Amino acid sequence: MDRRITIQQRVSSGKAANGEDTTTWTNVVADLPAEFVPDRGQERFSAHQKQDLISAMFRIRYYAGLLPEMRVVCDGVNYDLTAVIPMFGRKTGLELMVTQGLTDG
């Protein structure tokens, strides 16, 4: 576990002048030790433009309350949290499945 990550959650911060809801990200837990396991990269085409999608996984010690609606920040890069998987089916660790590249995550 040679990386330090931050888990963030989206919170509503009111309405903009045009009436749209505005959101910000707030830290749920910061400076969490993690292991980064890159998975693969994919290229997708949208509106005739190439977009890169990176899938990866972070392994962490068990931490209750993490949800797929949250995001992981590591070394200044935002990763969308897509799944939270208990390691070995017990409360010893978690595998955080993440993607990076197609959303504002």
N, C-alpha and C positions, 0 to 999 in steps of 0.2 A: 504494500500500500504506500506507493511513493508519490502520490498526487494529493492535493488538497482541493476539495470541491465545496461549493455552496449550493444548497437547495433553496429555490425561490418559488413563491406562490404569487399568482396574479391576483391583484385586489383592485376593486373599483375605486377610482379617485374623483368621481363626480362627472359632470357633463362639460363638454367643450362649448365654445361660443355658438357653434353650429347645431348644438343639441345632441351630438353623438356622445355615447358613454366613453369616458377615458379610463384607461387602466394603467397601473404601474406594477412593478415586481418588488416584492418585499422578501427579505431573507427569512427562511424558516429555520435553517441551521447553517452555520458558516464554519469553515476550516475543518471539514470532515475528512479524515484519511480515506483514500480510495485507491483502487487499482484500476487502471484504464486498459480495456481490452478492445482494440479496434476490430471491426468485423469485416466490412467491405464498403466499397464505394460504388455508386450507381450514377449513371447519367440519365437524365430525363429531359425531354423536349416539351416545352410549354410556350405557346405563342411564338413558335419558330426560334426560340432561344434555348440554348443548352443550360441546364441547371444541374449542379452536382448534389447528390444526396449521400451522406455518410451515416452508416449505422455503426453503433459501437455499444459497449457495455461497461458500466462501472460496477465494481464489487466493493461493498462496504460492510462494516459491522451492522448488526441489526439496529434499526431505528424506526420506532413506531410512528404511524401516521403519514407516511409518504404516499402520494397519489399520482396517477398518470397526468393529472392536470398541471403538475408542477414542472419545473425545469431545473437542469443541472448547469452550473457555470464552473468551468475549469480553464484556468490560464486565460481568462478573458473571453472564452468562446461559450456561447449559449447552446445548449442541447435540449431538444424537446424530450421529455420523459414519456415514453410510450408504454412501458410496463414495469411493474415492481414485482420481482419474483423472489420468494423466500428460498434461500440456499438449503438444499437437503431437506426441505419441508419443515424446518425448525426455525426457531428465533435466534439463530446464531449469526446470520448474515443475509444480505440482500444483493440481488443482481438487478441493477437499474439499466433497462434497455433504453437506448436513446437514439435519436436521429438529429442530424444537423445539416442545414443547407436549404430547405425549401420554405421555411416559415420565419416569422420574426421572433419565435421561441423565446 
